[in-house]
Structures are given as C-alpha cells and as structure tokens.
Amino acid sequence: MLHLIKDRFVWQDPGALIDGDLELVLMVRSEPDLLRGWAPAYHFDMRHAETGQLLGGISFRVGRSDHLRLYAGHLGYGVSPQYRGHHYAARSCRLLLPLARAHGFTHLWITCNPDNYASRRTCELAGAIYVDTVDVPKTDSVYGPGEEVKCRYRLDL
C-alpha cells in the first residue's frame, strides 16, 4: 500500500538522521514506475557527521510487493571499503526506521547473497532476524550472475 493522494505517492520528511559520527543525507527521491514495478525510493549518502566525508549509501524502497519482500528488499546499502568496520550500514538501517513507520510499515525486508557474510552480519546488528533463503526466478530483475539466491531478513519496527 502506497500513501497516495490523487494517484500520487506522498513523500515524508525524513528529518535529521544522525547517530554519533554518522549522518544520512537525502540525495534523491526516485518516483514510482508502476509499469516497471519499481517502488518509490529515498536514496541517502552516509556521511561523517563532522567532516562530511562520504562513507557509503543506503536506499529505502517504499513498496509492498513480492519482488521487494522476496528478492530486492526494502533497504539496500553499501559502505566504502576504507570505512567498513564501524557498523555504518546497520546504524543507517536503524536511522531509517522512523521514516518507515511514517509510511505505515511494521517491518522491513533486507536481502543479501548467502556468501555476503558482512551484509548478513549487518542485518543482525540492525536487529533483523533471518527468515529463509530463496531462489530468485530468472524472470525477476534482481536475477543475474551471482544473484541467483537471496537470504531474507525481517526487521521489525
């Protein structure tokens, strides 16, 4: 369910998103594309709160489709190699929970490849619970070399 007014998605103000030395800065809002099955999304830079140094990025996809629940996930993140080890991705996931609540979510899905142990640990540190591992259908847009299987984690709000 999207929050719609006259068939238009309603963006929420994410407010200040800061956790110690980590700040999320909203960079782009992607409009929904119903023909392609793409949900609206917020895209944030992860930045050092004092220096402004770019640390990585995180996206929040606002939709309730099987594609998101099973394969793509609501949250997607990446941290630059030189800044890993500070739990920036897990902390960023937690910072986005109020925004997810503002969109009416009670839980979010995060997916990752089974051999991506860092991402799996990020899910756990964010408070998500492993649910299962699923095969990605060849017809799904996530499917590709190395993307045939996804671990699914549920993050309750």
N, CA, C and O of each residue as an XYZ file, in Angstrom:
628
protein
N       0.843     -1.176      0.000
C       0.000      0.000      0.000
C       0.886      1.235      0.000
O       1.687      1.421      0.916
N       0.755      2.063     -0.992
C       1.455      3.331     -1.031
C       0.531      4.411     -0.494
O      -0.687      4.331     -0.657
N       1.101      5.409      0.139
C       0.307      6.557      0.564
C       0.090      7.412     -0.670
O       1.019      8.048     -1.166
N      -1.126      7.423     -1.159
C      -1.410      8.112     -2.405
C      -2.407      9.246     -2.186
O      -3.345      9.114     -1.400
N      -2.202     10.339     -2.873
C      -3.179     11.417     -2.960
C      -3.388     11.644     -4.443
O      -2.462     12.023     -5.161
N      -4.628     11.407     -4.903
C      -4.926     11.538     -6.326
C      -3.906     10.773     -7.159
O      -3.331     11.313     -8.104
N      -3.683      9.500     -6.797
C      -2.765      8.608     -7.506
C      -1.309      9.054     -7.448
O      -0.513      8.673     -8.307
N      -0.958      9.840     -6.466
C       0.422     10.310     -6.341
C       0.980      9.886     -4.983
O       0.311     10.001     -3.956
N       2.174      9.412     -5.000
C       2.858      8.997     -3.777
C       3.152     10.216     -2.911
O       3.508     11.273     -3.432
N       3.008     10.081     -1.616
C       3.267     11.184     -0.687
C       4.608     10.941     -0.002
O       4.751     10.004      0.784
N       5.575     11.780     -0.301
C       6.886     11.695      0.333
C       6.790     12.204      1.761
O       5.998     13.100      2.055
N       7.583     11.641      2.633
C       7.656     12.074      4.022
C       8.976     12.807      4.240
O       9.960     12.558      3.544
N       8.983     13.701      5.201
C      10.218     14.390      5.574
C      11.004     13.453      6.491
O      10.524     13.116      7.573
N      12.197     13.028      6.085
C      12.946     12.107      6.939
C      13.494     12.760      8.202
O      13.874     12.058      9.139
N      13.541     14.080      8.244
C      14.093     14.765      9.410
C      15.594     14.557      9.504
O      16.220     14.045      8.576
N      16.159     14.957     10.624
C      17.597     14.785     10.866
C      17.866     13.318     11.171
O      17.195     12.719     12.012
N      18.840     12.747     10.491
C      19.188     11.331     10.658
C      20.660     11.250     11.056
O      21.544     11.131     10.207
N      20.901     11.318     12.361
C      22.268     11.363     12.879
C      22.411     10.364     14.018
O      21.555     10.271     14.898
N      23.514      9.620     13.983
C      23.875      8.679     15.045
C      25.370      8.847     15.304
O      26.191      8.235     14.621
N      25.724      9.671     16.282
C      27.132      9.901     16.596
C      27.857     10.507     15.416
O      27.531     11.613     14.985
N      28.849      9.786     14.884
C      29.648     10.295     13.772
C      29.022     10.027     12.408
O      29.628     10.347     11.386
N      27.821      9.445     12.368
C      27.146      9.088     11.124
C      25.947      9.997     10.886
O      25.127     10.222     11.777
N      25.866     10.514      9.660
C      24.707     11.298      9.249
C      24.235     10.795      7.896
O      25.040     10.571      6.991
N      22.914     10.617      7.760
C      22.334     10.277      6.464
C      21.835     11.564      5.830
O      21.099     12.336      6.445
N      22.255     11.780      4.572
C      21.881     12.981      3.834
C      21.053     12.550      2.628
O      21.538     11.817      1.766
N      19.800     13.009      2.571
C      18.928     12.661      1.450
C      19.466     13.289      0.171
O      19.647     14.504      0.094
N      19.720     12.449     -0.837
C      20.280     12.917     -2.101
C      19.241     12.934     -3.220
O      19.167     13.889     -3.994
N      18.440     11.873     -3.298
C      17.493     11.724     -4.404
C      16.254     11.004     -3.904
O      16.327     10.139     -3.031
N      15.121     11.375     -4.470
C      13.879     10.623     -4.306
C      13.512     10.082     -5.682
O      13.346     10.853     -6.628
N      13.386      8.769     -5.802
C      13.019      8.147     -7.078
C      11.512      7.951     -7.109
O      10.939      7.309     -6.228
N      10.887      8.501     -8.116
C       9.440      8.358     -8.275
C       9.089      6.906     -8.604
O       9.904      6.187     -9.182
N       7.888      6.477     -8.240
C       7.474      5.118     -8.600
C       7.296      4.989    -10.111
O       6.924      5.946    -10.790
N       7.566      3.804    -10.616
C       7.334      3.482    -12.021
C       6.511      2.197    -12.028
O       7.052      1.091    -12.023
N       5.205      2.368    -12.039
C       4.312      1.214    -11.919
C       4.430      0.267    -13.104
O       4.231     -0.937    -12.944
N       4.750      0.780    -14.287
C       4.908     -0.095    -15.452
C       6.081     -1.045    -15.283
O       6.015     -2.193    -15.722
N       7.153     -0.583    -14.655
C       8.332     -1.429    -14.423
C       8.262     -2.161    -13.087
O       9.088     -3.031    -12.809
N       7.281     -1.812    -12.265
C       7.159     -2.433    -10.951
C       8.123     -1.869     -9.928
O       8.435     -2.525     -8.934
N       8.601     -0.646    -10.167
C       9.556     -0.022     -9.249
C       8.820      0.809     -8.214
O       7.953      1.617     -8.547
N       9.172      0.604     -6.979
C       8.595      1.367     -5.876
C       9.299      2.719     -5.766
O      10.439      2.861     -6.210
N       8.634      3.706     -5.183
C       9.336      4.946     -4.891
C      10.461      4.651     -3.906
O      10.380      3.694     -3.136
N      11.502      5.464     -3.927
C      12.646      5.193     -3.052
C      13.334      6.488     -2.634
O      13.381      7.468     -3.378
N      13.856      6.452     -1.434
C      14.715      7.503     -0.903
C      16.153      7.002     -1.010
O      16.432      5.847     -0.687
N      17.057      7.853     -1.455
C      18.471      7.485     -1.575
C      19.297      8.475     -0.743
O      19.255      9.686     -0.961
N      20.036      7.928      0.200
C      20.823      8.731      1.127
C      22.307      8.457      0.968
O      22.722      7.333      0.685
N      23.090      9.493      1.152
C      24.523      9.322      1.366
C      24.730      9.061      2.843
O      24.066      9.669      3.683
N      25.651      8.155      3.168
C      26.151      8.016      4.531
C      27.365      8.945      4.597
O      28.316      8.790      3.831
N      27.323      9.899      5.506
C      28.419     10.868      5.616
C      28.906     10.956      7.058
O      28.153     10.722      8.003
N      30.176     11.295      7.200
C      30.722     11.546      8.532
C      30.095     12.849      9.012
O      30.165     13.864      8.318
N      29.487     12.829     10.187
C      28.721     13.967     10.681
C      29.564     15.223     10.868
O      29.047     16.330     10.721
N      30.837     15.081     11.185
C      31.681     16.258     11.421
C      32.410     16.718     10.167
O      32.486     17.918      9.903
N      32.945     15.784      9.393
C      33.777     16.165      8.242
C      33.009     16.202      6.925
O      33.463     16.823      5.963
N      31.847     15.542      6.871
C      31.088     15.454      5.631
C      31.618     14.411      4.670
O      31.098     14.268      3.563
N      32.649     13.677      5.074
C      33.250     12.642      4.218
C      32.202     11.601      3.833
O      31.457     11.117      4.684
N      32.150     11.261      2.549
C      31.237     10.239      2.064
C      31.722      8.862      2.518
O      32.857      8.472      2.245
N      30.849      8.132      3.215
C      31.178      6.820      3.760
C      30.544      5.686      2.963
O      31.075      4.575      2.923
N      29.416      5.967      2.334
C      28.665      4.956      1.593
C      27.292      5.485      1.270
O      27.082      6.696      1.210
N      26.342      4.568      1.060
C      24.982      4.977      0.739
C      23.972      3.941      1.163
O      24.301      2.771      1.364
N      22.731      4.387      1.298
C      21.629      3.487      1.645
C      20.367      3.989      0.960
O      20.142      5.193      0.839
N      19.548      3.038      0.515
C      18.268      3.358     -0.112
C      17.148      2.677      0.655
O      17.310      1.574      1.176
N      16.016      3.350      0.714
C      14.798      2.811      1.303
C      13.738      2.784      0.209
O      13.283      3.827     -0.263
N      13.351      1.560     -0.190
C      12.329      1.363     -1.221
C      10.976      1.220     -0.528
O      10.796      0.348      0.322
N      10.042      2.068     -0.892
C       8.758      2.149     -0.191
C       7.690      1.430     -1.004
O       6.980      2.052     -1.793
N       7.579      0.134     -0.811
C       6.569     -0.651     -1.507
C       6.278     -1.926     -0.751
O       6.987     -2.289      0.188
N       5.225     -2.599     -1.172
C       4.823     -3.827     -0.503
C       4.585     -4.942     -1.527
O       3.561     -5.624     -1.490
N       5.521     -5.111     -2.417
C       5.388     -6.127     -3.469
C       6.143     -7.397     -3.088
O       7.011     -7.385     -2.215
N       5.798     -8.485     -3.756
C       6.541     -9.732     -3.577
C       7.997     -9.555     -3.992
O       8.895    -10.124     -3.372
N       8.232     -8.767     -5.040
C       9.595     -8.508     -5.507
C      10.453     -7.940     -4.378
O      11.576     -8.398     -4.170
N       9.944     -6.956     -3.652
C      10.708     -6.372     -2.543
C      10.805     -7.343     -1.374
O      11.879     -7.514     -0.798
N       9.710     -7.971     -1.026
C       9.669     -8.865      0.133
C      10.570    -10.084     -0.064
O      11.197    -10.554      0.886
N      10.635    -10.587     -1.275
C      11.358    -11.837     -1.509
C      12.776    -11.661     -2.039
O      13.662    -12.433     -1.673
N      13.012    -10.667     -2.891
C      14.288    -10.630     -3.622
C      15.085     -9.339     -3.462
O      16.289     -9.393     -3.213
N      14.448     -8.191     -3.597
C      15.188     -6.916     -3.603
C      15.350     -6.317     -2.214
O      16.381     -5.715     -1.916
N      14.347     -6.474     -1.363
C      14.385     -5.883     -0.030
C      13.983     -4.416     -0.049
O      14.011     -3.757     -1.088
N      13.611     -3.926      1.124
C      13.257     -2.509      1.277
C      14.494     -1.643      1.464
O      14.497     -0.469      1.093
N      15.540     -2.218      2.034
C      16.759     -1.459      2.304
C      17.915     -2.051      1.509
O      18.106     -3.267      1.478
N      18.675     -1.180      0.873
C      19.888     -1.583      0.169
C      21.003     -0.631      0.555
O      20.801      0.583      0.577
N      22.174     -1.164      0.861
C      23.248     -0.322      1.391
C      24.603     -0.770      0.883
O      24.778     -1.895      0.414
N      25.548      0.134      0.987
C      26.936     -0.155      0.661
C      27.836      0.826      1.383
O      27.540      2.019      1.455
N      28.925      0.325      1.914
C      29.895      1.160      2.627
C      31.229      1.043      1.899
O      31.661     -0.058      1.556
N      31.876      2.174      1.665
C      33.186      2.174      1.007
C      34.163      1.334      1.818
O      34.163      1.396      3.048
N      34.997      0.547      1.136
C      35.888     -0.397      1.839
C      36.705      0.231      2.970
O      36.868     -0.391      4.020
N      37.213      1.429      2.783
C      38.067      2.030      3.812
C      37.293      2.451      5.065
O      37.903      2.794      6.077
N      35.942      2.428      5.006
C      35.151      2.836      6.172
C      34.377      1.678      6.803
O      33.559      1.886      7.699
N      34.635      0.481      6.340
C      33.944     -0.680      6.906
C      34.467     -0.961      8.315
O      35.580     -0.575      8.673
N      33.638     -1.638      9.096
C      34.028     -1.999     10.454
C      33.477     -1.060     11.517
O      33.698     -1.286     12.707
N      32.763     -0.009     11.113
C      32.186      0.942     12.063
C      30.676      0.763     12.198
O      30.011      1.549     12.872
N      30.141     -0.271     11.557
C      28.708     -0.591     11.591
C      27.849      0.519     10.993
O      26.706      0.710     11.406
N      28.394      1.253     10.020
C      27.636      2.334      9.404
C      26.367      1.832      8.726
O      25.333      2.496      8.811
N      26.409      0.692      8.059
C      25.220      0.181      7.367
C      24.139     -0.205      8.372
O      22.977      0.158      8.185
N      24.486     -0.919      9.416
C      23.498     -1.321     10.429
C      22.908     -0.087     11.117
O      21.702     -0.013     11.354
N      23.757      0.860     11.426
C      23.292      2.089     12.074
C      22.387      2.885     11.137
O      21.414      3.496     11.579
N      22.710      2.877      9.844
C      21.873      3.564      8.870
C      20.494      2.913      8.766
O      19.480      3.606      8.675
N      20.460      1.589      8.778
C      19.171      0.887      8.764
C      18.317      1.338      9.938
O      17.130      1.623      9.778
N      18.914      1.401     11.103
C      18.168      1.798     12.304
C      17.699      3.254     12.213
O      16.607      3.587     12.675
N      18.518      4.112     11.623
C      18.126      5.518     11.482
C      16.897      5.686     10.582
O      16.155      6.657     10.724
N      16.682      4.750      9.665
C      15.561      4.865      8.732
C      14.249      4.297      9.269
O      13.217      4.405      8.606
N      14.271      3.701     10.443
C      13.050      3.093     10.978
C      11.928      4.107     11.211
O      10.781      3.796     10.891
N      12.191      5.302     11.749
C      11.092      6.267     11.889
C      10.462      6.659     10.548
O       9.249      6.849     10.467
N      11.270      6.777      9.513
C      10.743      7.084      8.182
C       9.857      5.937      7.694
O       8.793      6.171      7.122
N      10.295      4.709      7.921
C       9.485      3.548      7.535
C       8.159      3.539      8.295
O       7.113      3.240      7.718
N       8.201      3.865      9.582
C       6.966      3.948     10.368
C       6.037      5.030      9.814
O       4.822      4.840      9.763
N       6.609      6.161      9.400
C       5.806      7.251      8.835
C       5.086      6.806      7.560
O       4.055      7.374      7.201
N       5.621      5.799      6.880
C       4.987      5.252      5.684
C       4.084      4.063      6.019
O       3.585      3.392      5.115
N       3.874      3.801      7.297
C       2.937      2.767      7.710
C       3.495      1.359      7.791
O       2.733      0.400      7.916
N       4.811      1.218      7.722
C       5.413     -0.113      7.816
C       5.466     -0.585      9.266
O       5.642      0.212     10.188
N       5.311     -1.888      9.446
C       5.521     -2.518     10.756
C       6.775     -3.385     10.738
O       7.285     -3.783     11.786
N       7.261     -3.669      9.541
C       8.509     -4.410      9.370
C       9.058     -4.126      7.983
O       8.325     -3.715      7.083
N      10.344     -4.347      7.822
C      11.028     -4.180      6.541
C      11.756     -5.477      6.199
O      12.087     -6.267      7.082
N      12.000     -5.683      4.911
C      12.772     -6.836      4.451
C      14.113     -6.369      3.925
O      14.201     -5.372      3.208
N      15.154     -7.097      4.289
C      16.502     -6.872      3.778
C      16.961     -8.198      3.184
O      16.827     -9.247      3.814
N      17.501     -8.148      1.971
C      18.001     -9.364      1.352
C      19.484     -9.204      1.035
O      19.985     -8.094      0.855
N      20.162    -10.328      0.972
C      21.584    -10.317      0.597
C      21.963    -11.695      0.076
O      21.224    -12.663      0.252
N      23.099    -11.770     -0.555
C      23.596    -13.043     -1.056
C      24.077    -13.904      0.107
O      24.631    -13.379      1.073
N      23.874    -15.206      0.029
C      24.270    -16.091      1.123
C      25.746    -16.008      1.500
O      26.096    -16.192      2.665
N      26.613    -15.733      0.529
C      28.045    -15.679      0.828
C      28.530    -14.276      1.217
O      29.729    -14.064      1.395
N      27.612    -13.327      1.346
C      27.974    -11.971      1.765
C      27.846    -11.899      3.294
O      26.857    -11.399      3.830
N      28.863    -12.407      3.966
C      28.813    -12.508      5.430
C      28.779    -11.147      6.105
O      28.183    -11.009      7.173
N      29.397    -10.149      5.513
C      29.362     -8.806      6.091
C      27.942     -8.248      6.065
O      27.493     -7.642      7.038
N      27.240     -8.449      4.963
C      25.869     -7.965      4.872
C      24.949     -8.749      5.802
O      24.033     -8.184      6.399
N      25.193    -10.031      5.921
C      24.383    -10.841      6.844
C      24.590    -10.369      8.282
O      23.644    -10.302      9.066
N      25.831    -10.047      8.616
C      26.123     -9.531      9.962
C      25.485     -8.157     10.153
O      25.009     -7.841     11.243
N      25.473     -7.345      9.106
C      24.817     -6.040      9.175
C      23.343     -6.202      9.512
O      22.811     -5.484     10.358
N      22.687     -7.143      8.852
C      21.270     -7.399      9.133
C      21.070     -7.728     10.611
O      20.165     -7.200     11.256
N      21.909     -8.589     11.129
C      21.797     -8.991     12.533
C      22.054     -7.813     13.465
O      21.326     -7.623     14.439
N      23.086     -7.020     13.173
C      23.394     -5.862     14.017
C      22.278     -4.819     13.986
O      22.059     -4.102     14.963
N      21.576     -4.743     12.854
C      20.458     -3.801     12.739
C      19.236     -4.289     13.511
O      18.297     -3.526     13.738
N      19.246     -5.566     13.918
C      18.126     -6.127     14.665
C      17.218     -7.007     13.836
O      16.163     -7.426     14.312
N      17.606     -7.298     12.598
C      16.791     -8.141     11.722
C      17.005     -9.618     12.058
O      18.054    -10.013     12.566
N      16.007    -10.397     11.767
C      16.013    -11.837     12.032
C      16.022    -12.583     10.694
O      15.239    -12.282      9.793
N      16.925    -13.559     10.587
C      16.970    -14.402      9.390
C      15.665    -15.185      9.289
O      15.214    -15.779     10.269
N      15.057    -15.186      8.093
C      13.808    -15.903      7.861
C      14.042    -17.132      6.998
O      13.664    -18.239      7.381
N      14.664    -16.948      5.831
C      14.912    -18.080      4.956
C      15.821    -17.664      3.803
O      16.226    -16.506      3.696
N      16.126    -18.622      2.954
C      16.903    -18.394      1.740
C      16.043    -18.839      0.571
O      15.467    -19.927      0.593
N      15.955    -17.992     -0.455
C      15.074    -18.269     -1.589
C      15.849    -18.202     -2.898
O      16.834    -17.476     -3.024
N      15.376    -18.980     -3.868
C      15.904    -18.894     -5.231
C      15.236    -17.719     -5.931
O      14.021    -17.540     -5.835
N      16.026    -16.927     -6.629
C      15.492    -15.797     -7.389
C      15.083    -16.315     -8.772
O      15.902    -16.919     -9.465
N      13.833    -16.088     -9.180
C      13.428    -16.545    -10.511
C      14.192    -15.801    -11.606
O      14.527    -14.626    -11.462
N      14.454    -16.504    -12.689
C      15.171    -15.889    -13.810
C      14.413    -14.696    -14.388
O      15.006    -13.853    -15.061
N      13.118    -14.621    -14.132
C      12.289    -13.530    -14.654
C      12.343    -12.273    -13.785
O      11.856    -11.221    -14.200
N      12.927    -12.363    -12.586
C      12.979    -11.194    -11.696
C      14.159    -10.302    -12.066
O      15.211    -10.796    -12.472
N      13.986     -8.996    -11.927
C      15.033     -8.037    -12.297
C      16.287     -8.157    -11.431
O      17.353     -7.696    -11.839
N      16.189     -8.755    -10.263
C      17.356     -8.954     -9.388
C      18.257    -10.065     -9.910
O      19.463    -10.063     -9.662
N      17.671    -11.009    -10.628
C      18.406    -12.184    -11.081
C      19.565    -11.804    -12.002
O      19.433    -10.946    -12.876
N      20.695    -12.460    -11.784
C      21.868    -12.263    -12.629
C      22.999    -13.114    -12.094
O      22.822    -13.808    -11.092
N      24.160    -13.080    -12.736
C      25.299    -13.858    -12.249
C      25.638    -13.500    -10.802
O      25.878    -12.335    -10.485
N      25.655    -14.492     -9.941
C      25.928    -14.281     -8.525
C      24.730    -13.793     -7.730
O      24.834    -13.568     -6.524
N      23.600    -13.627     -8.391
C      22.384    -13.107     -7.738
C      21.221    -14.101     -7.858
O      20.059    -13.700     -7.930
N      21.540    -15.378     -7.878
C      20.509    -16.391     -8.089
C      19.787    -16.795     -6.806
O      18.709    -17.388     -6.861
N      20.371    -16.478     -5.658
C      19.821    -16.882     -4.360
C      19.927    -15.701     -3.411
O      20.908    -14.956     -3.442
N      18.908    -15.529     -2.560
C      18.913    -14.427     -1.591
C      18.538    -14.944     -0.204
O      17.618    -15.747     -0.054
N      19.264    -14.469      0.804
C      18.873    -14.665      2.193
C      17.906    -13.523      2.536
O      18.119    -12.374      2.148
N      16.858    -13.861      3.257
C      15.848    -12.865      3.628
C      15.869    -12.629      5.128
O      15.841    -13.568      5.924
N      15.919    -11.363      5.495
C      15.881    -10.940      6.895
C      14.702     -9.998      7.099
O      14.419     -9.138      6.266
N      14.023    -10.182      8.227
C      12.882     -9.317      8.573
C      13.303     -8.424      9.735
O      13.777     -8.891     10.770
N      13.113     -7.128      9.527
C      13.433     -6.120     10.534
C      12.135     -5.534     11.052
O      11.490     -4.729     10.381
N      11.755     -5.949     12.264
C      10.523     -5.440     12.869
C      10.753     -4.047     13.422
O      11.793     -3.750     14.010
N       9.752     -3.199     13.218
C       9.853     -1.828     13.672
C       9.284     -1.685     15.066
O       9.281     -0.587     15.623
